[in-house]
Amino acid sequence: MAGLWVGAAALVGAGRRGRRLPQPLMRSSALWTLKTFDKILIANRGEIACRVIKTCKKMGIKTVAIHSDVDASSVHVKMADEAVCVGPAPTSKSYLNMDAIMEAIKKTRAQAVHPGYGFLSENKEFAKCLAAEDVIFIGPDTHAIQAMGDKIESKLLAKKAKVNTIPGFDGVVKDADEAVRIAREIGYPVMIKASAGGGGKGMRIAWDDEETRDGFRFSSQEAASSFGDDRLLIEKFIDNPRHIEIQVLGDKHGNALWLNERECSIQRRNQKVVEEAPSIFLDSETRRAMGEQAVALAKAVKYSSAGTVEFLVDSKKNFYFLEMNTRLQVEHPVTECITGLDLVQEMIRVAKGYPLRLKQADIPINGWAVECRVYAEDPYKSFGLPSVGRLSQYQEPIHLPGVRVDSGIQPGSDISIYYDPMISKLITYGSDRTEALKRMEDALDNYVIRGVTHNIALLREVIINSRFIEGDINTKFLSDVYPDGFKGHKLTENERNQLLAIASSLFVAFQLRAQHFQEHENSRVPIIQPQVANWQLSVKLLDEVHTVVASNSGPTFSVEVDGSKLNVTSTWNLASPLLSVSVDGTLRTVQCLSREAGGNMSIQFLGTVVAEGQEICVIEAMKMQNSMTAGKTGKVKSVRCKAGDTVGEGDLLVELE
């Protein structure tokens, strides 16, 4: 698990020389020992719990971790000074179990609680319980949580604060019939979403009456399951928008700042996948206008902590208030990178009652940062359906410059059905966007994750896509670029030849190593005769068979592929999960995932109905309802599951005949 760095600090750690730190961060160095709290309990798990603990350690604050019984050996538990089990695996019995958490607070005498994101981070009842026990909630007060947590109330407050809002119905939608009537009045398309929602849950887009009825049903069920509140609202859907958010920071003395924007348009199922700061789309005038409106809203509710105001931005740079998240965002690291601020530190200082130490003019944009959310998901299924399993091998690319990894796992960790399948947040920082993206490409290639299916192939394809590089993006980017679903990297002829040359060289390198071992053991039958100078190989790739001729001289292989000659050089450390290879001067990082005795190799290269369309059953995975459709016309023979069952990948649910 990587250590925390903020901003250009990435370039001065681990023996690397780098540029000067952003000035605000340099001024803050003496504040790490500023007296705040003796002990903080983190009411969360995984990477965000680890993230908070790191800052607490730097500030000299003792930490308490809570955990479910299955998380007893988790990284965040090991990092904390104390740990308390708050229940069994289901979140309702552990991380959402307020009684058990309050008991843990009393038992450990924690003075404050940091909620992270998700779980109880925006639960006003939890904040009230803490206040009743004179325990500080490291976040805004209950008024702001309630006002901004309710999408209906927050929209009314935004209008009052003269913040641009999306046209729509400001009340609570009672039933499907009323939803259809309202949608017709607003005009299709419309967005149906949970009033108490967040994180993309309880949201559906409807383009006609039938989709409105279905959307009302799904959204209300999902909202009840995720938030215990099935109230819905409907507003005009802005087609092809960008999702750009403003980070705000307020104190208890009436001060508030905007800390620039984050571009969060790359999404699947309304959940962010890739984020960056700043946005390539905004000019300074639009940035300032969005920032000032975000601060106006924060001041309207006397906001005192770190928070995020989300906007939809159309192609003409018109922007509309979407919602305010009254917590630390998942993607906060990219803001830390370009401003030099530690947002967790700022939250703790504000919670203790200190005024903000910076003015708006002090907030810089230094460099560029990109974040990829690495998930245990199968990207070939709806751009990412959860995958569970145990990490048999895990190695973060923190040996590379400008790379930060926020994670809460280690080799042997389980990705469970009970929790979000996020493996980590991979962040790269550079002097400009080009450098940050190149570092991300290298980091993804050097990330070793074995034992679970992951989405690195998709992430890599996004950041090298020409539309993404040009900044031509919106929230429909994935479905526009991959209308038939994600299929993996499409090799160019040059890349195909490189892969064939690398694979052939790897094969021969393995054979030579085997020969060496056999000769060492005085084997009577060496696998390859010492006098062999050229190896003629038949390589099958994507159902095509290629004849390849390879020869080697020291660490370099000369490989002839379909009439082209390539030189492949490497250290050929075959025991390493990563192999750095030069092909005619082009550097590539490959991973040999598996190798069979017969020569078959799996290589990671460049990251790579009832009636048709009618739903036959619905699975609830990670609190997101996924509709399953039949691939062919047929009669349902049997249903192998019932409502409420927990199902895993590969389980037989419905049989068709």
N, C-alpha and C positions, 0 to 999 in steps of 0.2 A: 504494500500500500504506500502510495507516494506521500511525501511530506507536503505541507501547505506552503505555497508561495503566492504572493500577491503582486500583480503587475510585473514590472521589469525585474523584480526580485528573482524571477525564474532564471535569469541569466547570470546570477552571481552565486549560485549554490553549486555544491558537488564538484568543486574544483574548476568551474568554468568562469571565465572573466566575462563581464557584460557591461552594459551602459549604467549610468547613474540611475538610482531609483527615482521614481516620480517624486517631486518635492513634498507633496502632502504626506506620503509614507515616511519620508526621512524625518519630517517633523514629528511624526507620531511615535517614533521609536522609544522616546522617554516615557510614553504614556502606557506602555505595556504593564508597568508595575503600579499604575494608578489604582488606588484603593476602590474596589467595587464590592464584590461578594467573596465570602470565604468558600462557599460551596454551592454549586449549581447542579440540579438534576436535569438531565436531558430526556424529555418525554418522547422519545423516538428511537429508531433503530437504523442499522445500515450505514450508508455513506454519509448521510446528513448528521447522524449522531457522532460519527468519527470526526466530521468537519468541525462541529461545535467544540468537541473535546480538545482538538488541536489548538484552537484559539484560547480556550480556557487555560490550558497548560502554559501558553506563552504569557498569559496575564497572571499566572500564579494562583489560579482558582482550582480548588479540588472539584472533582466531578463524580456524579452518580449516574450510572446507567441503569435503565430498566430493561427487562427482557422477558420474552415468553419462554416456556420450558424448552422449545426447540432451538432457541437462540442462545442458550446458556454458554456456548463456546464461541460465540460470534466475536468478530474483531472489536466492535464497539464496547463489548463487555470487558474484554481484555485490556483495552486502552484506559478505561475509567478507573478511578481510585476505589470506587465501591460499586456494587451491582446488586439489584434486587429483582427477583422473579415476580412478575405481576400476573401470571396466569398461563393457561395453555395456549397453543398455537393460534387459534382463531382470533382475529384482531378484536372482535367484540368482547372477548374474555381476557384480553391482555393490554394491548396498546391503546384501546379505547375504553378500558375499564377504569373509570375515574376513581372509584372507591379504592381500588388496589393501588393506584398511583398516588392518591392522597395519603394512603397509609405508608407508602414507601418514602414520601416526603417527610412525614412525621418521624419515621424510624431513623432516617439518616440526618435529620435536622438541616435539610437543604434550605437555603435562604431564598432561592429563586429557581425558576423553571424555564428552560428554553425548549419550545415545542417543535423546533425544526419546521418541516412542511408536511402537509397531510395530517392524518390522524386527528389530534385535538388542537392543531395549530390555529384554527379559526373557530373554535367552539367557545362561545361566550359563556356558557354555563361552567366550563372548566376554569376560565379566567375568574369568574365570580367565586368559585370554590377556593381558589388560591387566595383571592383578596380577603375572604372571610377568615383565612388562617394566617393572615399577614405574611404571605409568601408572594414575592414579586413575580409577575408574569412578564417574561422578556418578549414583549410585543406591545401592540397598542392597547388602549383601554377597551372595556366591554362596549362602550357606546360606538366606537369606531368599528369594532368587529361586527356588531349587529347591523350598523348602517350600511357598511360596505359588503357584508356577507350576504345580504338580501339583495338580489339583483333588481327587484322592483323598487325598493327604497333607495338603493344607490343611484339608480337612473334618475329618480326625482331630485335627489340631492345634487347630482351632476348638473342637471338643467338649471337648478337654482344658483349653482356656482358658475354659471355661464360656460360650462364645458360642452363641447359639441357632442350630441347624442344621436343614435340611430332611430329613425322613425319606427314606432311600434305601439303595442298595447301595454300600458303601464300597470294594469291590474293583474289579478290571478285568474288564470284560465280554469273554468270549472269542470268542463268535460270535453269529449271529442267533438260534439256538435258545435259547442261554442268556439272551439279551436278552429274548426273549418270556417265558421262565420267570420271570425277575426282575421284569419289568413286571407279570405277573399277581400275584405275591406282594405287590408294593408297592400295586398297585391303580391302574387307569387314572384320569386321564391321567398320563403320565410324561414327563420330559424326558431325552432322550438327548444327551449332550454330550461333547466332546473333553476328555480329562484335561488336556492341555497347551494348551487352547484359550483364546480371548479374542476380543473384538470381534464376538461373534455368530456366528463361524465354527465349523462343526462341531457345530451345535446343531439338534435337531429335536424337535418335540412329537409324541407318539404317543397316539392314543386307542383303539387296538385292536391286535391281533396283527399284522395286515397292515402297518399304519403303523409298528409297531416294527421289523419286518424291513426295510422301506424306509428307515426312519430310521437303522438301524444301518449299512446300506450307504452311504447318502449321507454320514452324519456321519464314518464312518471314512475314506472317500475324501477328503472335504474336509479332515479333520484331517491326513491324511498330506500332502496338497498344501500346506496352509498352515503346518504346524508340524513336518513330518517325523516325526510321532508319531501313530499311528492308534489309540491306546488310548482307550477310552470308558468312561463311567460312567453310571448311571441313577439318577434320584431322582424323588420325587413332584413332579408339576407343580402349583404353587399357582395355581389358576385366578383370573383377574382381579386379579392383584396390582399393586401399584405397585413401581417400581424406584427405590429411594432409596439413595444411597451417601454414605459419610462420608469426607471428606478427612482423612488423618492426616499428621503430620510428626514424625519421630523423629531423634535425633542419636546419636553414638557414645558418649555418656555415660549412657545409660539413660533419657533423657528422651523423652517422647512426648506429643503434643497431638492433639486432634481439632478440626478447623477448620470445624465445622458440616457441613450436608448439602447435597446437590444432588438435585433431583427430575429423574429421567431416564426417566419412564414413556412418553413419546411415542417409539415405536420402530416400525421396519419391518424385518422379517426379523431380529429380535433386535439390531438396530443403532439407536443413539440418533439422533433427528432434532432434537428440541427439548429443551433442558435449562434449569433455573432454580435459583436459590438465593436465599433458603431455599425449603423446601417449604411450600406452603399447607396441607398435610395434618397436619404434625407439631405437637404441642404441646411445650412446653419439657421436660416430664418424659420423653416418648418420645425426644426429641432427645438428652437427656443419657444415657439408657440405651443408645441406639445408639452414641453417641460413646464411652462408657466401655467397651463391649464391643469396639469397633474398636481402641481403645488397648490393651486387654488382649491382643488378638491380636497387635498390632504388637510389644508388649513380649515376648510369648512367643517371637518369632523374632528378638529384638534388632534390630528394624527401624530403619534409619538413613537416611532420605531422605523425600521426599514419596511417598505411596502412597494407595491408595483401597480401602476395604472396602465391597463392594457387598452390599446386602440386598434381599430381597423383603419387602414389607409388605402384609398383608392388610387388609380393610376394618375390622377391629377393632383395628388398629395392632399386631398381633402381627408381629414381624419375624424373618427367618431369614437367616443368612449364605449368601451366594451364592458369592462369590469375592473374592480380594484381587488387585488389579493393582499390581505392584511397579514402577511407573513414573509419569511424569506423564500425567494423563488428557487426552484431547482437550478435555474441557469444563472444564478448570481455570480459565479466565478468570472464570467466574461466582463462584467462590470468592474469587478475587483482588479482585473488585469489592466484595463485601460485607465483607471482612476488612481490606482495605488492604494486604495482603501481596503480595509478588512471589515466587511459589513457585519460580521458577527461581533467583532470588537465594538463597533459603533452601536449596535443594538444593546449590548451589555452596559455600555457607558450611559446611554439614554435611559435605560431601565433604572439605573441607580440614581438618576436625576441630574446628571451633568448636561450642560448645554452643548449644542453642536460646536465643535472647535473650528469649523470651516465656514467660509462664505461662498456664495454661488460662484464668484470669480475665481475661487481657488480650485474648482473642479475641472480637471484637464481631460483631454482625450489623447492619451499617449499610446501610439501603436494600434494594433488590431488583435482581437481574440476571437477564437472559434471554439464552440463546444459541440461535441457529438455525444448523444446519449447511447451508450452501449448497453443493449438489452439481450437477455436470454430469450430470443424470439426467432422464429423462422420467417425471414423477410420475404420468402417466396410464397407465403400464405397471407394474403391481404396486407402486405407490407409489414407484417410482424404479428404473429400470434404466439402467445407465451409458450416457452419450452422449459421444462423442469429437469433437474438432474444434479449431479455432483461434479464440481470442477476437479478433474483429474490432474490438470496442469494449468497453471495460471502465472503469467509473467507480464507485468505492466511495462510500457516503453519509456520509463522515466530516465533511462540512460541517454535519451536524446535531448538536445537543447530546446528550451522553450516549451516543454511538455509538463503538464500538471494532470494528475489523475486523482479524482475524488472517488474513493471506493470504500466499501466496508466488508470486503471479502478477502479470501486467501485460498491457496490450494487446499482442496478438501471441503470447501464451503458448499452448502446445498442451496440451490435455487428452488424455493418451495412454492407450492401452489397457493400458499396462504398469503404471500406478500407480493409486492410489485416486482416484476422480473428484471429490474435494472441491475446490471452488473457494475457499471461505473459511469462517471461523467469524465470524458476525455477532453481536455482543454489544451489548445496550443496558442501561443502568443508570439507575435512577430512585430517588426517595425512597421509593416503595412499588411494589407490583406493578402497579397501574393505570398509573402513569406509565411504568414500564419497558415494559409491553406496548404502550402508545400510541406510544412511541418506536420500538419494533420495527416496528410497522405502518408508520410513516412511513419508517423506514430501508429496509424491503423495497420500498416504492413508489418510493424514490429510488435504488435499486440498478440500475445499467445493465450488463447482460451480454448481449452479442450474439456470435453465431458458434457457440454451443453451446446445446443444450436445457438448461434448468435447472429447479430445483424451487421457485422462489420462490412460484409460485401455491399450491402445497400448504402451504408454511410460513405464508403469510399466512392461509389458510383455517383452519389449526390455531389460531393465536393469537387469532382473532376468534370462534371457535366458542363458543357459549354454555356448553357442557359444560366446555371448557377454562378459560374465564374463571371459572366457578364452582368449579373445582378438582375436578370429577367426572371423574377420569382414571384409567386403568390401562394396562398394557402392550398391551391389545387395542384401545386407543382408535381407531386408524385403521381397523381392520377393522370395528369397531362403528359408527362414524360414517359410514363409506363402504363398506357391505357389498358393493356392486357395483363397487368401485374408485373412485378419485378422478376426478371429472368436471369439476372447475373450479368457479369461483364461480357460484352461482345468483343472478341479479340480481333484486332486488325491483323493484316498479313504479317507485318513485322513482329507484332506481339506473339502471334502464333509460332513463328519461327524461333523467337527467343525462348518460348516455353518448351518447344521440342528440343532445342539445344540444351537447355538447363536440365530437362528431364533425362535426356540421354547421358549427359555428363554425370548426373546424380547416380544413374543406374550403374555406369561403369565404375564410379568411385566406390559404390557399395561392393561391387564385385571384386575390385582390387583390394579392398579392405578384407573381404572374406578370404581372398587368396592369401593375403599376408598372415591371417590367423591360422589358416590351414597349413601353410608352410611352416609356421612357428611350431605347430603341433605335429610336424612330420607326416602330414596327411599323404596318403598314396595317390589321391585323385584331386589335384588342385582344380578349382572351378574354372579358372582361365589359365591357359598355358603361358608361361613367362614370355615366350617368343612372339606372342600376338601383338602386332603393332597397330592394327586397325580393327575396330569393332563395327560390324555391319548390323544395325538394329532395325527392327520393325516396330514402329511406335504408332499406337492407335490413339487418336485424339478426336473427340466429338464425332465418332462413327466413321472417321476417315483414317486410313492406314498410310503412314509415311515411312519411306526408307531413309535411314539416317546413318551416316558413317562418321565415327568418332575416333580420334587419336589423342594421346595426351603427352605433354612434356612438362613434368613437374606439376605445378598447380594449375596449369592452363590446358584446357581441352580445345582441340580444333574440331569443329563439328560442321559437316556438310548436310544441309537440310534443303531438299527440293531444289538443288542447284545453287543455293546460297551458302557461303562459308562464313561461320561465326566463330569467334574466339571467346571461350567461357573461362573466367578465372575466379577462383575462390580459395579460401583456406581449407575448404572441404572438411569442416568439423562436423562430422555426421552424427555426433552425439548431441549436438545443440538443436533446440527446437526451431531456431532461426538460422538462416543461411544467407549471408550477404554475397551476392554474385555480380560480377561485371561481365556484361555481354557487349563486346566491341565498345567498351567504354561507358555503356549505359549501366548504372547501378540498379540492381533489383534486390529486394528482400523477399525470399520465398520461405515457405514452411512445408516440410514434408510431414504430412499428417499421418500417413500410414504406408507400410510397404510389406508386400507379401513375398514369399520365397519365389514364386513364379515370375516376379518382376512387376506386378501391378503396383502402381504407386498413386497415392492421393496427394496432390500438391496444391497449396494455397498460393495463387499467383495473381497479383493485382486485385487482392482482397476477395474472387469469383464463385313420381314426386309425389310421390304424388305427381308434379309436372316440373319441367325445367324452370328454375328460378323461384319456385314457391318454397317457402321455408317448411322444413319437416320437423325441426326441433330447435330449441334455443339453448345455448350453453352460456353460463355465467362464468367468465374467467377473469380474475383480477378485478372484479366489480364492473367489467365492461361486458355488456350482453352482445354476443356474437351470433348472428343468425346463420344457420347452416342450410345450404340449399342442395337439392338433389342434382346430380350431374346428368341424369337421364330420366326419361319417362318410365314409370314402373309402379307397381303396387307395393305398399308397405307390408312386408311379411311379418316383422316383429319389431318391437321397441324394447331395447335392452337397458333403458335407464328410466328413472322417474324423477319428478320435480324434487329438487333439493339435493340430488346425488352430486358428489364431487367426482369429476371425470378427468382423466389424463389424456395426453396426446397418444393417439393410436388405439384408444379404447373403442370397441364396437358399440355404437349407440342405436343405429337404426339399420335394419336389413330391408333391402328392396328385392322384389322378385320379378 
